[in-house]
């Protein structure tokens, strides 16, 4: 999971799924803005991921890892706003 602690409006998390060749597929690119307080979960085993930081000031985030399972899936479901 990710919690952004600083406010860097030009920075973002870049996510891509695998293509048929196992490499990142640019057609699946998603950019998640990293405003202060941004909070999300990333399946790091499935998605290519990197933070793009367009600035020279330090940025800070809290990154935590969880083991996949029904409890985590239930927590994510209970804490995800309806689209």
PDB file of N, CA, C and O in Angstrom:
ATOM      1  N   UNK A   1       0.851  -1.179   0.000  1.00  0.00           N
ATOM      2  CA  UNK A   1       0.000   0.000   0.000  1.00  0.00           C
ATOM      3  C   UNK A   1       0.888   1.231   0.000  1.00  0.00           C
ATOM      4  O   UNK A   1       2.064   1.170   0.359  1.00  0.00           O
ATOM      5  N   UNK A   2       0.312   2.336  -0.404  1.00  0.00           N
ATOM      6  CA  UNK A   2       1.051   3.577  -0.553  1.00  0.00           C
ATOM      7  C   UNK A   2       0.271   4.700   0.102  1.00  0.00           C
ATOM      8  O   UNK A   2      -0.938   4.814  -0.104  1.00  0.00           O
ATOM      9  N   UNK A   3       0.937   5.527   0.882  1.00  0.00           N
ATOM     10  CA  UNK A   3       0.360   6.759   1.416  1.00  0.00           C
ATOM     11  C   UNK A   3       1.370   7.870   1.137  1.00  0.00           C
ATOM     12  O   UNK A   3       2.501   7.825   1.619  1.00  0.00           O
ATOM     13  N   UNK A   4       0.954   8.865   0.358  1.00  0.00           N
ATOM     14  CA  UNK A   4       1.836   9.990   0.024  1.00  0.00           C
ATOM     15  C   UNK A   4       1.825  10.992   1.170  1.00  0.00           C
ATOM     16  O   UNK A   4       0.759  11.446   1.587  1.00  0.00           O
ATOM     17  N   UNK A   5       3.000  11.341   1.682  1.00  0.00           N
ATOM     18  CA  UNK A   5       3.110  12.224   2.841  1.00  0.00           C
ATOM     19  C   UNK A   5       3.415  13.672   2.477  1.00  0.00           C
ATOM     20  O   UNK A   5       3.178  14.572   3.282  1.00  0.00           O
ATOM     21  N   UNK A   6       3.933  13.908   1.287  1.00  0.00           N
ATOM     22  CA  UNK A   6       4.225  15.270   0.858  1.00  0.00           C
ATOM     23  C   UNK A   6       3.322  15.621  -0.327  1.00  0.00           C
ATOM     24  O   UNK A   6       2.681  14.744  -0.907  1.00  0.00           O
ATOM     25  N   UNK A   7       3.277  16.886  -0.677  1.00  0.00           N
ATOM     26  CA  UNK A   7       2.424  17.314  -1.779  1.00  0.00           C
ATOM     27  C   UNK A   7       3.291  17.698  -2.974  1.00  0.00           C
ATOM     28  O   UNK A   7       3.898  18.769  -2.992  1.00  0.00           O
ATOM     29  N   UNK A   8       3.343  16.833  -3.954  1.00  0.00           N
ATOM     30  CA  UNK A   8       4.091  17.062  -5.182  1.00  0.00           C
ATOM     31  C   UNK A   8       3.126  16.854  -6.353  1.00  0.00           C
ATOM     32  O   UNK A   8       3.067  15.757  -6.910  1.00  0.00           O
ATOM     33  N   UNK A   9       2.376  17.881  -6.731  1.00  0.00           N
ATOM     34  CA  UNK A   9       1.310  17.717  -7.717  1.00  0.00           C
ATOM     35  C   UNK A   9       1.777  17.253  -9.095  1.00  0.00           C
ATOM     36  O   UNK A   9       0.977  16.735  -9.873  1.00  0.00           O
ATOM     37  N   UNK A  10       3.067  17.432  -9.409  1.00  0.00           N
ATOM     38  CA  UNK A  10       3.559  16.986 -10.711  1.00  0.00           C
ATOM     39  C   UNK A  10       4.123  15.567 -10.674  1.00  0.00           C
ATOM     40  O   UNK A  10       4.540  15.050 -11.710  1.00  0.00           O
ATOM     41  N   UNK A  11       4.146  14.935  -9.516  1.00  0.00           N
ATOM     42  CA  UNK A  11       4.659  13.572  -9.397  1.00  0.00           C
ATOM     43  C   UNK A  11       3.506  12.576  -9.494  1.00  0.00           C
ATOM     44  O   UNK A  11       2.361  12.897  -9.175  1.00  0.00           O
ATOM     45  N   UNK A  12       3.829  11.360  -9.939  1.00  0.00           N
ATOM     46  CA  UNK A  12       2.792  10.340 -10.091  1.00  0.00           C
ATOM     47  C   UNK A  12       3.380   8.932 -10.043  1.00  0.00           C
ATOM     48  O   UNK A  12       4.569   8.728 -10.288  1.00  0.00           O
ATOM     49  N   UNK A  13       2.519   7.967  -9.721  1.00  0.00           N
ATOM     50  CA  UNK A  13       2.869   6.557  -9.796  1.00  0.00           C
ATOM     51  C   UNK A  13       2.483   6.091 -11.197  1.00  0.00           C
ATOM     52  O   UNK A  13       1.333   6.244 -11.609  1.00  0.00           O
ATOM     53  N   UNK A  14       3.436   5.526 -11.924  1.00  0.00           N
ATOM     54  CA  UNK A  14       3.197   5.011 -13.265  1.00  0.00           C
ATOM     55  C   UNK A  14       3.019   3.504 -13.154  1.00  0.00           C
ATOM     56  O   UNK A  14       3.897   2.804 -12.649  1.00  0.00           O
ATOM     57  N   UNK A  15       1.876   3.006 -13.630  1.00  0.00           N
ATOM     58  CA  UNK A  15       1.561   1.576 -13.572  1.00  0.00           C
ATOM     59  C   UNK A  15       1.325   1.044 -14.978  1.00  0.00           C
ATOM     60  O   UNK A  15       0.709   1.716 -15.805  1.00  0.00           O
ATOM     61  N   UNK A  16       1.818  -0.168 -15.251  1.00  0.00           N
ATOM     62  CA  UNK A  16       1.546  -0.842 -16.528  1.00  0.00           C
ATOM     63  C   UNK A  16       1.400  -2.331 -16.286  1.00  0.00           C
ATOM     64  O   UNK A  16       2.081  -2.917 -15.444  1.00  0.00           O
ATOM     65  N   UNK A  17       0.494  -2.929 -17.046  1.00  0.00           N
ATOM     66  CA  UNK A  17       0.309  -4.375 -17.007  1.00  0.00           C
ATOM     67  C   UNK A  17       1.316  -5.020 -17.955  1.00  0.00           C
ATOM     68  O   UNK A  17       1.969  -4.326 -18.735  1.00  0.00           O
ATOM     69  N   UNK A  18       1.443  -6.345 -17.891  1.00  0.00           N
ATOM     70  CA  UNK A  18       2.317  -7.085 -18.790  1.00  0.00           C
ATOM     71  C   UNK A  18       1.708  -7.176 -20.177  1.00  0.00           C
ATOM     72  O   UNK A  18       0.495  -7.324 -20.331  1.00  0.00           O
ATOM     73  N   UNK A  19       2.569  -7.085 -21.189  1.00  0.00           N
ATOM     74  CA  UNK A  19       2.163  -7.371 -22.554  1.00  0.00           C
ATOM     75  C   UNK A  19       2.349  -8.858 -22.822  1.00  0.00           C
ATOM     76  O   UNK A  19       2.768  -9.607 -21.939  1.00  0.00           O
ATOM     77  N   UNK A  20       2.037  -9.278 -24.032  1.00  0.00           N
ATOM     78  CA  UNK A  20       2.182 -10.688 -24.414  1.00  0.00           C
ATOM     79  C   UNK A  20       3.622 -11.170 -24.262  1.00  0.00           C
ATOM     80  O   UNK A  20       3.857 -12.355 -24.027  1.00  0.00           O
ATOM     81  N   UNK A  21       4.588 -10.256 -24.394  1.00  0.00           N
ATOM     82  CA  UNK A  21       6.011 -10.609 -24.280  1.00  0.00           C
ATOM     83  C   UNK A  21       6.520 -10.568 -22.841  1.00  0.00           C
ATOM     84  O   UNK A  21       7.699 -10.822 -22.597  1.00  0.00           O
ATOM     85  N   UNK A  22       5.634 -10.247 -21.876  1.00  0.00           N
ATOM     86  CA  UNK A  22       6.028 -10.181 -20.471  1.00  0.00           C
ATOM     87  C   UNK A  22       6.628  -8.853 -20.057  1.00  0.00           C
ATOM     88  O   UNK A  22       6.974  -8.663 -18.891  1.00  0.00           O
ATOM     89  N   UNK A  23       6.754  -7.934 -20.998  1.00  0.00           N
ATOM     90  CA  UNK A  23       7.296  -6.610 -20.706  1.00  0.00           C
ATOM     91  C   UNK A  23       6.148  -5.626 -20.489  1.00  0.00           C
ATOM     92  O   UNK A  23       5.005  -5.937 -20.824  1.00  0.00           O
ATOM     93  N   UNK A  24       6.431  -4.437 -19.930  1.00  0.00           N
ATOM     94  CA  UNK A  24       5.361  -3.466 -19.713  1.00  0.00           C
ATOM     95  C   UNK A  24       4.661  -3.107 -21.023  1.00  0.00           C
ATOM     96  O   UNK A  24       5.311  -2.880 -22.043  1.00  0.00           O
ATOM     97  N   UNK A  25       3.334  -3.060 -20.982  1.00  0.00           N
ATOM     98  CA  UNK A  25       2.520  -2.734 -22.146  1.00  0.00           C
ATOM     99  C   UNK A  25       2.085  -1.272 -22.041  1.00  0.00           C
ATOM    100  O   UNK A  25       1.223  -0.950 -21.223  1.00  0.00           O
ATOM    101  N   UNK A  26       2.668  -0.374 -22.860  1.00  0.00           N
ATOM    102  CA  UNK A  26       2.331   1.052 -22.782  1.00  0.00           C
ATOM    103  C   UNK A  26       0.836   1.344 -22.991  1.00  0.00           C
ATOM    104  O   UNK A  26       0.342   2.371 -22.525  1.00  0.00           O
ATOM    105  N   UNK A  27       0.122   0.463 -23.679  1.00  0.00           N
ATOM    106  CA  UNK A  27      -1.318   0.667 -23.891  1.00  0.00           C
ATOM    107  C   UNK A  27      -2.114   0.553 -22.590  1.00  0.00           C
ATOM    108  O   UNK A  27      -3.267   0.981 -22.536  1.00  0.00           O
ATOM    109  N   UNK A  28      -1.515  -0.019 -21.543  1.00  0.00           N
ATOM    110  CA  UNK A  28      -2.213  -0.191 -20.260  1.00  0.00           C
ATOM    111  C   UNK A  28      -1.765   0.845 -19.229  1.00  0.00           C
ATOM    112  O   UNK A  28      -2.130   0.751 -18.057  1.00  0.00           O
ATOM    113  N   UNK A  29      -0.979   1.829 -19.656  1.00  0.00           N
ATOM    114  CA  UNK A  29      -0.400   2.810 -18.731  1.00  0.00           C
ATOM    115  C   UNK A  29      -1.478   3.583 -17.968  1.00  0.00           C
ATOM    116  O   UNK A  29      -2.449   4.074 -18.544  1.00  0.00           O
ATOM    117  N   UNK A  30      -1.271   3.672 -16.661  1.00  0.00           N
ATOM    118  CA  UNK A  30      -2.125   4.468 -15.776  1.00  0.00           C
ATOM    119  C   UNK A  30      -1.195   5.338 -14.930  1.00  0.00           C
ATOM    120  O   UNK A  30      -0.159   4.875 -14.454  1.00  0.00           O
ATOM    121  N   UNK A  31      -1.579   6.599 -14.751  1.00  0.00           N
ATOM    122  CA  UNK A  31      -0.806   7.526 -13.909  1.00  0.00           C
ATOM    123  C   UNK A  31      -1.674   7.921 -12.722  1.00  0.00           C
ATOM    124  O   UNK A  31      -2.758   8.482 -12.884  1.00  0.00           O
ATOM    125  N   UNK A  32      -1.176   7.617 -11.523  1.00  0.00           N
ATOM    126  CA  UNK A  32      -1.894   7.946 -10.293  1.00  0.00           C
ATOM    127  C   UNK A  32      -1.232   9.176  -9.673  1.00  0.00           C
ATOM    128  O   UNK A  32      -0.069   9.108  -9.275  1.00  0.00           O
ATOM    129  N   UNK A  33      -1.954  10.305  -9.583  1.00  0.00           N
ATOM    130  CA  UNK A  33      -1.366  11.513  -9.002  1.00  0.00           C
ATOM    131  C   UNK A  33      -0.960  11.293  -7.544  1.00  0.00           C
ATOM    132  O   UNK A  33      -1.635  10.580  -6.801  1.00  0.00           O
ATOM    133  N   UNK A  34       0.142  11.908  -7.149  1.00  0.00           N
ATOM    134  CA  UNK A  34       0.654  11.755  -5.783  1.00  0.00           C
ATOM    135  C   UNK A  34       0.480  13.038  -4.985  1.00  0.00           C
ATOM    136  O   UNK A  34       1.456  13.636  -4.532  1.00  0.00           O
ATOM    137  N   UNK A  35      -0.766  13.458  -4.816  1.00  0.00           N
ATOM    138  CA  UNK A  35      -1.036  14.604  -3.951  1.00  0.00           C
ATOM    139  C   UNK A  35      -0.936  14.142  -2.501  1.00  0.00           C
ATOM    140  O   UNK A  35      -1.049  12.949  -2.219  1.00  0.00           O
ATOM    141  N   UNK A  36      -0.726  15.071  -1.594  1.00  0.00           N
ATOM    142  CA  UNK A  36      -0.599  14.728  -0.176  1.00  0.00           C
ATOM    143  C   UNK A  36      -1.852  13.977   0.285  1.00  0.00           C
ATOM    144  O   UNK A  36      -2.975  14.428   0.061  1.00  0.00           O
ATOM    145  N   UNK A  37      -1.644  12.839   0.924  1.00  0.00           N
ATOM    146  CA  UNK A  37      -2.743  12.034   1.435  1.00  0.00           C
ATOM    147  C   UNK A  37      -3.225  10.973   0.461  1.00  0.00           C
ATOM    148  O   UNK A  37      -4.088  10.170   0.815  1.00  0.00           O
ATOM    149  N   UNK A  38      -2.686  10.946  -0.768  1.00  0.00           N
ATOM    150  CA  UNK A  38      -3.077   9.906  -1.718  1.00  0.00           C
ATOM    151  C   UNK A  38      -2.815   8.543  -1.089  1.00  0.00           C
ATOM    152  O   UNK A  38      -1.758   8.308  -0.503  1.00  0.00           O
ATOM    153  N   UNK A  39      -3.796   7.649  -1.218  1.00  0.00           N
ATOM    154  CA  UNK A  39      -3.689   6.339  -0.568  1.00  0.00           C
ATOM    155  C   UNK A  39      -4.230   5.297  -1.532  1.00  0.00           C
ATOM    156  O   UNK A  39      -5.354   5.420  -2.020  1.00  0.00           O
ATOM    157  N   UNK A  40      -3.431   4.271  -1.808  1.00  0.00           N
ATOM    158  CA  UNK A  40      -3.876   3.226  -2.722  1.00  0.00           C
ATOM    159  C   UNK A  40      -3.045   1.966  -2.520  1.00  0.00           C
ATOM    160  O   UNK A  40      -1.975   1.996  -1.911  1.00  0.00           O
ATOM    161  N   UNK A  41      -3.552   0.878  -3.036  1.00  0.00           N
ATOM    162  CA  UNK A  41      -2.855  -0.403  -3.005  1.00  0.00           C
ATOM    163  C   UNK A  41      -2.393  -0.753  -4.407  1.00  0.00           C
ATOM    164  O   UNK A  41      -3.082  -0.457  -5.383  1.00  0.00           O
ATOM    165  N   UNK A  42      -1.232  -1.382  -4.513  1.00  0.00           N
ATOM    166  CA  UNK A  42      -0.669  -1.783  -5.803  1.00  0.00           C
ATOM    167  C   UNK A  42      -0.312  -3.261  -5.733  1.00  0.00           C
ATOM    168  O   UNK A  42       0.381  -3.696  -4.813  1.00  0.00           O
ATOM    169  N   UNK A  43      -0.785  -4.025  -6.704  1.00  0.00           N
ATOM    170  CA  UNK A  43      -0.391  -5.432  -6.809  1.00  0.00           C
ATOM    171  C   UNK A  43       0.980  -5.475  -7.479  1.00  0.00           C
ATOM    172  O   UNK A  43       1.080  -5.552  -8.703  1.00  0.00           O
ATOM    173  N   UNK A  44       2.033  -5.425  -6.665  1.00  0.00           N
ATOM    174  CA  UNK A  44       3.395  -5.318  -7.190  1.00  0.00           C
ATOM    175  C   UNK A  44       3.884  -6.599  -7.850  1.00  0.00           C
ATOM    176  O   UNK A  44       4.898  -6.579  -8.548  1.00  0.00           O
ATOM    177  N   UNK A  45       3.193  -7.701  -7.648  1.00  0.00           N
ATOM    178  CA  UNK A  45       3.556  -8.951  -8.332  1.00  0.00           C
ATOM    179  C   UNK A  45       3.012  -8.973  -9.760  1.00  0.00           C
ATOM    180  O   UNK A  45       3.520  -9.709 -10.605  1.00  0.00           O
ATOM    181  N   UNK A  46       1.976  -8.165 -10.033  1.00  0.00           N
ATOM    182  CA  UNK A  46       1.324  -8.173 -11.342  1.00  0.00           C
ATOM    183  C   UNK A  46       1.638  -6.947 -12.174  1.00  0.00           C
ATOM    184  O   UNK A  46       1.718  -7.047 -13.398  1.00  0.00           O
ATOM    185  N   UNK A  47       1.819  -5.796 -11.553  1.00  0.00           N
ATOM    186  CA  UNK A  47       1.970  -4.543 -12.292  1.00  0.00           C
ATOM    187  C   UNK A  47       3.401  -4.016 -12.250  1.00  0.00           C
ATOM    188  O   UNK A  47       4.066  -4.062 -11.216  1.00  0.00           O
ATOM    189  N   UNK A  48       3.856  -3.518 -13.387  1.00  0.00           N
ATOM    190  CA  UNK A  48       5.092  -2.752 -13.421  1.00  0.00           C
ATOM    191  C   UNK A  48       4.771  -1.416 -12.773  1.00  0.00           C
ATOM    192  O   UNK A  48       3.728  -0.830 -13.061  1.00  0.00           O
ATOM    193  N   UNK A  49       5.635  -0.926 -11.914  1.00  0.00           N
ATOM    194  CA  UNK A  49       5.341   0.296 -11.176  1.00  0.00           C
ATOM    195  C   UNK A  49       6.618   1.093 -10.895  1.00  0.00           C
ATOM    196  O   UNK A  49       7.683   0.538 -10.627  1.00  0.00           O
ATOM    197  N   UNK A  50       6.465   2.409 -10.966  1.00  0.00           N
ATOM    198  CA  UNK A  50       7.573   3.314 -10.679  1.00  0.00           C
ATOM    199  C   UNK A  50       6.973   4.680 -10.348  1.00  0.00           C
ATOM    200  O   UNK A  50       5.927   5.053 -10.880  1.00  0.00           O
ATOM    201  N   UNK A  51       7.635   5.411  -9.478  1.00  0.00           N
ATOM    202  CA  UNK A  51       7.211   6.778  -9.189  1.00  0.00           C
ATOM    203  C   UNK A  51       8.026   7.724 -10.062  1.00  0.00           C
ATOM    204  O   UNK A  51       9.249   7.612 -10.149  1.00  0.00           O
ATOM    205  N   UNK A  52       7.328   8.658 -10.706  1.00  0.00           N
ATOM    206  CA  UNK A  52       7.965   9.710 -11.489  1.00  0.00           C
ATOM    207  C   UNK A  52       7.861  10.985 -10.655  1.00  0.00           C
ATOM    208  O   UNK A  52       6.765  11.472 -10.379  1.00  0.00           O
ATOM    209  N   UNK A  53       9.001  11.509 -10.263  1.00  0.00           N
ATOM    210  CA  UNK A  53       9.044  12.704  -9.407  1.00  0.00           C
ATOM    211  C   UNK A  53       9.634  13.852 -10.204  1.00  0.00           C
ATOM    212  O   UNK A  53      10.839  13.888 -10.452  1.00  0.00           O
ATOM    213  N   UNK A  54       8.789  14.786 -10.605  1.00  0.00           N
ATOM    214  CA  UNK A  54       9.217  15.948 -11.380  1.00  0.00           C
ATOM    215  C   UNK A  54       9.461  17.128 -10.456  1.00  0.00           C
ATOM    216  O   UNK A  54       8.675  18.074 -10.419  1.00  0.00           O
ATOM    217  N   UNK A  55      10.525  17.066  -9.734  1.00  0.00           N
ATOM    218  CA  UNK A  55      10.849  18.151  -8.821  1.00  0.00           C
ATOM    219  C   UNK A  55      12.188  17.898  -8.176  1.00  0.00           C
ATOM    220  O   UNK A  55      12.740  16.803  -8.273  1.00  0.00           O
ATOM    221  N   UNK A  56      12.712  18.917  -7.514  1.00  0.00           N
ATOM    222  CA  UNK A  56      14.002  18.749  -6.856  1.00  0.00           C
ATOM    223  C   UNK A  56      13.880  18.750  -5.335  1.00  0.00           C
ATOM    224  O   UNK A  56      14.875  18.561  -4.636  1.00  0.00           O
ATOM    225  N   UNK A  57      12.668  18.961  -4.815  1.00  0.00           N
ATOM    226  CA  UNK A  57      12.451  18.885  -3.365  1.00  0.00           C
ATOM    227  C   UNK A  57      12.213  17.429  -2.982  1.00  0.00           C
ATOM    228  O   UNK A  57      11.647  16.675  -3.773  1.00  0.00           O
ATOM    229  N   UNK A  58      12.628  17.020  -1.798  1.00  0.00           N
ATOM    230  CA  UNK A  58      12.388  15.640  -1.382  1.00  0.00           C
ATOM    231  C   UNK A  58      10.883  15.351  -1.278  1.00  0.00           C
ATOM    232  O   UNK A  58      10.087  16.241  -0.978  1.00  0.00           O
ATOM    233  N   UNK A  59      10.517  14.104  -1.530  1.00  0.00           N
ATOM    234  CA  UNK A  59       9.140  13.664  -1.326  1.00  0.00           C
ATOM    235  C   UNK A  59       9.195  12.423  -0.461  1.00  0.00           C
ATOM    236  O   UNK A  59      10.154  11.652  -0.506  1.00  0.00           O
ATOM    237  N   UNK A  60       8.147  12.245   0.328  1.00  0.00           N
ATOM    238  CA  UNK A  60       8.118  11.145   1.283  1.00  0.00           C
ATOM    239  C   UNK A  60       6.796  10.405   1.158  1.00  0.00           C
ATOM    240  O   UNK A  60       5.749  10.996   0.893  1.00  0.00           O
ATOM    241  N   UNK A  61       6.875   9.094   1.355  1.00  0.00           N
ATOM    242  CA  UNK A  61       5.691   8.248   1.313  1.00  0.00           C
ATOM    243  C   UNK A  61       5.874   7.108   2.303  1.00  0.00           C
ATOM    244  O   UNK A  61       6.996   6.737   2.648  1.00  0.00           O
ATOM    245  N   UNK A  62       4.764   6.565   2.747  1.00  0.00           N
ATOM    246  CA  UNK A  62       4.768   5.389   3.605  1.00  0.00           C
ATOM    247  C   UNK A  62       4.371   4.206   2.743  1.00  0.00           C
ATOM    248  O   UNK A  62       3.274   4.176   2.187  1.00  0.00           O
ATOM    249  N   UNK A  63       5.268   3.227   2.631  1.00  0.00           N
ATOM    250  CA  UNK A  63       5.027   2.046   1.807  1.00  0.00           C
ATOM    251  C   UNK A  63       4.987   0.844   2.733  1.00  0.00           C
ATOM    252  O   UNK A  63       5.906   0.627   3.522  1.00  0.00           O
ATOM    253  N   UNK A  64       3.923   0.066   2.636  1.00  0.00           N
ATOM    254  CA  UNK A  64       3.799  -1.141   3.452  1.00  0.00           C
ATOM    255  C   UNK A  64       3.474  -2.328   2.561  1.00  0.00           C
ATOM    256  O   UNK A  64       2.852  -2.171   1.510  1.00  0.00           O
ATOM    257  N   UNK A  65       3.889  -3.500   2.977  1.00  0.00           N
ATOM    258  CA  UNK A  65       3.635  -4.724   2.222  1.00  0.00           C
ATOM    259  C   UNK A  65       2.717  -5.634   3.011  1.00  0.00           C
ATOM    260  O   UNK A  65       2.796  -5.713   4.237  1.00  0.00           O
ATOM    261  N   UNK A  66       1.846  -6.318   2.291  1.00  0.00           N
ATOM    262  CA  UNK A  66       0.902  -7.256   2.894  1.00  0.00           C
ATOM    263  C   UNK A  66       0.928  -8.563   2.123  1.00  0.00           C
ATOM    264  O   UNK A  66       1.225  -8.582   0.928  1.00  0.00           O
ATOM    265  N   UNK A  67       0.620  -9.644   2.802  1.00  0.00           N
ATOM    266  CA  UNK A  67       0.472 -10.931   2.138  1.00  0.00           C
ATOM    267  C   UNK A  67      -0.944 -11.030   1.590  1.00  0.00           C
ATOM    268  O   UNK A  67      -1.911 -10.731   2.290  1.00  0.00           O
ATOM    269  N   UNK A  68      -1.060 -11.452   0.333  1.00  0.00           N
ATOM    270  CA  UNK A  68      -2.371 -11.591  -0.295  1.00  0.00           C
ATOM    271  C   UNK A  68      -3.187 -12.659   0.413  1.00  0.00           C
ATOM    272  O   UNK A  68      -2.641 -13.624   0.948  1.00  0.00           O
ATOM    273  N   UNK A  69      -4.501 -12.474   0.409  1.00  0.00           N
ATOM    274  CA  UNK A  69      -5.393 -13.452   1.009  1.00  0.00           C
ATOM    275  C   UNK A  69      -6.782 -12.874   1.161  1.00  0.00           C
ATOM    276  O   UNK A  69      -7.004 -11.706   0.841  1.00  0.00           O
ATOM    277  N   UNK A  70      -7.720 -13.670   1.644  1.00  0.00           N
ATOM    278  CA  UNK A  70      -9.100 -13.212   1.770  1.00  0.00           C
ATOM    279  C   UNK A  70      -9.265 -12.028   2.711  1.00  0.00           C
ATOM    280  O   UNK A  70     -10.117 -11.171   2.475  1.00  0.00           O
ATOM    281  N   UNK A  71      -8.471 -11.966   3.767  1.00  0.00           N
ATOM    282  CA  UNK A  71      -8.581 -10.849   4.708  1.00  0.00           C
ATOM    283  C   UNK A  71      -8.189  -9.531   4.044  1.00  0.00           C
ATOM    284  O   UNK A  71      -8.861  -8.516   4.229  1.00  0.00           O
ATOM    285  N   UNK A  72      -7.101  -9.546   3.269  1.00  0.00           N
ATOM    286  CA  UNK A  72      -6.670  -8.340   2.569  1.00  0.00           C
ATOM    287  C   UNK A  72      -7.702  -7.950   1.521  1.00  0.00           C
ATOM    288  O   UNK A  72      -8.031  -6.771   1.390  1.00  0.00           O
ATOM    289  N   UNK A  73      -8.213  -8.910   0.781  1.00  0.00           N
ATOM    290  CA  UNK A  73      -9.226  -8.622  -0.233  1.00  0.00           C
ATOM    291  C   UNK A  73     -10.470  -7.999   0.401  1.00  0.00           C
ATOM    292  O   UNK A  73     -11.037  -7.057  -0.153  1.00  0.00           O
ATOM    293  N   UNK A  74     -10.895  -8.508   1.546  1.00  0.00           N
ATOM    294  CA  UNK A  74     -12.062  -7.956   2.246  1.00  0.00           C
ATOM    295  C   UNK A  74     -11.778  -6.529   2.721  1.00  0.00           C
ATOM    296  O   UNK A  74     -12.646  -5.661   2.626  1.00  0.00           O
ATOM    297  N   UNK A  75     -10.566  -6.282   3.233  1.00  0.00           N
ATOM    298  CA  UNK A  75     -10.211  -4.933   3.695  1.00  0.00           C
ATOM    299  C   UNK A  75     -10.207  -3.955   2.529  1.00  0.00           C
ATOM    300  O   UNK A  75     -10.729  -2.848   2.656  1.00  0.00           O
ATOM    301  N   UNK A  76      -9.631  -4.340   1.401  1.00  0.00           N
ATOM    302  CA  UNK A  76      -9.604  -3.463   0.228  1.00  0.00           C
ATOM    303  C   UNK A  76     -11.031  -3.165  -0.230  1.00  0.00           C
ATOM    304  O   UNK A  76     -11.359  -2.017  -0.530  1.00  0.00           O
ATOM    305  N   UNK A  77     -11.874  -4.187  -0.283  1.00  0.00           N
ATOM    306  CA  UNK A  77     -13.268  -3.983  -0.677  1.00  0.00           C
ATOM    307  C   UNK A  77     -14.000  -3.031   0.247  1.00  0.00           C
ATOM    308  O   UNK A  77     -14.800  -2.213  -0.206  1.00  0.00           O
ATOM    309  N   UNK A  78     -13.734  -3.132   1.538  1.00  0.00           N
ATOM    310  CA  UNK A  78     -14.419  -2.282   2.524  1.00  0.00           C
ATOM    311  C   UNK A  78     -13.880  -0.849   2.517  1.00  0.00           C
ATOM    312  O   UNK A  78     -14.554   0.062   2.997  1.00  0.00           O
ATOM    313  N   UNK A  79     -12.669  -0.638   1.978  1.00  0.00           N
ATOM    314  CA  UNK A  79     -12.061   0.688   2.010  1.00  0.00           C
ATOM    315  C   UNK A  79     -11.918   1.329   0.634  1.00  0.00           C
ATOM    316  O   UNK A  79     -11.203   2.320   0.486  1.00  0.00           O
ATOM    317  N   UNK A  80     -12.582   0.784  -0.359  1.00  0.00           N
ATOM    318  CA  UNK A  80     -12.542   1.335  -1.712  1.00  0.00           C
ATOM    319  C   UNK A  80     -13.855   2.067  -1.984  1.00  0.00           C
ATOM    320  O   UNK A  80     -14.929   1.470  -1.897  1.00  0.00           O
ATOM    321  N   UNK A  81     -13.772   3.354  -2.311  1.00  0.00           N
ATOM    322  CA  UNK A  81     -15.003   4.083  -2.600  1.00  0.00           C
ATOM    323  C   UNK A  81     -15.671   3.538  -3.864  1.00  0.00           C
ATOM    324  O   UNK A  81     -14.987   3.072  -4.774  1.00  0.00           O
ATOM    325  N   UNK A  82     -16.980   3.595  -3.922  1.00  0.00           N
ATOM    326  CA  UNK A  82     -17.722   3.156  -5.097  1.00  0.00           C
ATOM    327  C   UNK A  82     -17.391   4.078  -6.271  1.00  0.00           C
ATOM    328  O   UNK A  82     -17.245   5.288  -6.099  1.00  0.00           O
ATOM    329  N   UNK A  83     -17.275   3.501  -7.454  1.00  0.00           N
ATOM    330  CA  UNK A  83     -16.936   4.294  -8.642  1.00  0.00           C
ATOM    331  C   UNK A  83     -18.151   5.009  -9.183  1.00  0.00           C
ATOM    332  O   UNK A  83     -18.053   5.723 -10.181  1.00  0.00           O
TER     333      UNK A  83
END
